Amino acid sequence: MKLYLDSVDFNEIEEAFQLGFLTGLTTTPTFMHRHGITDIDGAIVKLSGMVPELQVEALGETYDEIVTEAHRLLTLDLKTAPVFKVPISMAGLRACKTLTDEGHRVNVHLIYTLNQAYMAMEAGAAFVCPLAGRLQDQGHDAVSLFEQCVEVVEIFGYPTKIMFSSVRHPDHIRQALLAGVHVCTVPWGVMKRLCDNALTAVGTEQFFEHTRLMTMRVKEMVEAVNPVCNIGDSVTTALVKMTESAMGAVTLVDDKGQLAGIFTDGDIRRKLQEKGRDVLDRKLSELGITQNPITISSDALLYEAVKIFKDRQVDNIIVLENNMPIGMVDIQDFVQLGLIG
């Protein structure tokens, strides 16, 4: 089944045809009006240079008007020969036959019955286009009509292609495929949803998670801010740096900048309970800090950090580079990435 875009929005047309496999574009006067296009001829010329095949309306109430309009369109500076769209009518069928005999292709559309489709096939229509959404809006079995049209084409060998149009939702494409139609023309909003599936999304995200675990280094996750305190600083200083960095811990270093320990918001709560508010003015070195904090190399892979978080039940890990602390990784960053449940 060939896939066409049903649109006149230049931006989405450009985006859609980047896919590289759409066969063509269908347009309608309704689309033109809806998008405020007043220079219809200019739009048709522009569209003919954007897509492999353009199907455009040859408007007219009589046979002469339809054929004259088709001939007039051919005088425009078109990059490719268009397929002329003609609504089903006796005048439209006669015009279809004439244009087909001249070597042009015609899409006879606004089809609602098998009899209409049959007449269009007999007139040599390259495309017969029933409208699924509009038929279903009126309570009709649109899918049966498409199946009947396809069967007639196959039984009698008509060169006509059956086009599924008036697509409203992704399930219409499934119905078109099962009905065996040759062409389906789809709005971009619907087309973009054809690959959507919750299970696929979950599986894809798992692939990304596992790839990050096995390829990203810990240094890529180090926070931009690196809250550090000297062991001679006060508890209040540590609290201020935790607040400013939005992290629940500070790295402690000695006068030489060497790692001396870690002090966490949990440590503050415990010390306040043990010693009262006066603890806020005490030096960190006086409080029995954790002198052997859990660390990880900046070149370690993320899965190693995840293992530490899970095995050691900590919220922060100090990251070392050449045995010097360069920052911390926080468990919440891993949770947000989906690396830790």
Secondary structure, DSSP 4 states (H G I P E B T S, - for coil): -EEEEE---HHHHHHHGGGS---EEE--HHHHHHTT---HHHHHHHHHTTSS-EEEE---SSHHHHHHHHHHHHTS--SSPPEEEEESSHHHHHHHHHHHHTT-EEEEEEE-SHHHHHHHHHTT-SEEEEBHHHHHHTT--HHHHHHHHHHHHHHHT--PEEEEB---SHHHHHHHHHHT-SEEEE-HHHHTTTT--HHHHHHHHHHHHHHHHHH-BGGGTS-S---EEETTSBHHHHHHHHHHHT-SEEEEE-TTS-EEEEEEHHHHHHHHHHH-GGGGGSBGGGS--BSS--EEETTSBHHHHHHHHHHHT-SEEEEEETTEEEEEEEHHHHHHTTS--
